[in-house]
Amino acid sequence: MDAGENPSPKEELHRLYAEGKVSQSQYTELLEALETLPGRPSSPPAHREPEFRAFRKRILIASCVISAIGIPAGLLLKLPYVAILGIIGLIVAPLKLHRMRRST
């Protein structure tokens, strides 16, 4: 490593661990802290993923129902944009549901 090159915090932590200046428990604790620094994107906790998927599925199903209601309402009230948005909703929401099921 060059004298002018600054190592990343993870590299520095790994170097300290390799030299024996940091214990295994300290290393894992500090590594977790580095990965959860503010401003860094973090993945959702694994225990929350099923809840999020169920919530997303409910939202998509509700949007299908609203779209199905919007088509005849738009036609009866002579609001073409409402009917068109209902048709688009009935196309997009089932596609997203199918894609969500396929990724499981």
N, C-alpha and C positions, 0 to 999 in steps of 0.2 A: 504494500500500500504506500502510495506517495505521501510525502510529508504534508503537501498542500491539500490532499484529498480527505474529506470528512466522511467517516464511516456512518452508516445509518444507525439509528438506535438499536435495531435488531442485531446488526452486525457487531456493534459494540457489546451488547449484552451477551451474544454468543461467544465473543472473545473472552469476556470476563468469566463466563462459565467454563470455557476450555482451560483457562489458566487456574481454575480452582478458587477464584476470588468470590464466587457466588455459588450457593448451594443449589441442589436440584429444586427444592421447594421454592426458593427465592426466584430461581430462573423461570419456573412455570408461572409464578404469580406476576412477575414483572412482564413476561411475554404476553400474558392475558391483558394486563393493564395497557401495554403498548398497542395491542390490537383493538382496544376499545377507547382509544383517544377521541376526544371530541373533534368533529369535522371529518372523521374518517368514516366511509360507508361500512356498515356492519350488517351481517346477515341476521335475520330474525332468529330468536332462540328456537331451537328444535322443538321444544315442548309447545310452542305457540303455533306451529305450522298447521296442524290439523284444524285448530279453531279458525284460523284465517281462511283455509280452503273451504270450510263449511260456510263461513260468512260470505265468501265470494260466490259460492254456489247459490245461496239464498238470494243474493242480490241479482244474479243473472236470471234466476227463475222468476223473481218479481218483475224484472224488466220485460221478460217475455209476456207475462200476464198483462202488464200495463200497455205494452205494444199491441197485444191482441184486442184490448179494449179501445185503444186509440184509433185503430183503423175504421171500425164502423162509426165511432163517434165523430171522427173527422169527416167521413162521407156524409153522415146525417146532418151535421152542422155546416156543411159546405166549407170545410177548412182543409184544403188540399195538402198543406204542409204538415198538418197533424197526421193525416192518413199516410203520407209519404214517409214521415219519420217512424210511424208504426210499422210500416213494411220493412224499413231498414232495420229496425229493432228486432223484428222477427227473423231477419236473416243473420244478423251479427251475433245476437245472444246465444242461439243454439250452436253456432260455430265455435264460440268461445267455450261453451260447456263441453262440447265434444273434444276440443283441444285440451281442456283441463283434465278430462277423464283419461285421455290418451297419455298424458304426461305422468300419470300416477304409477 
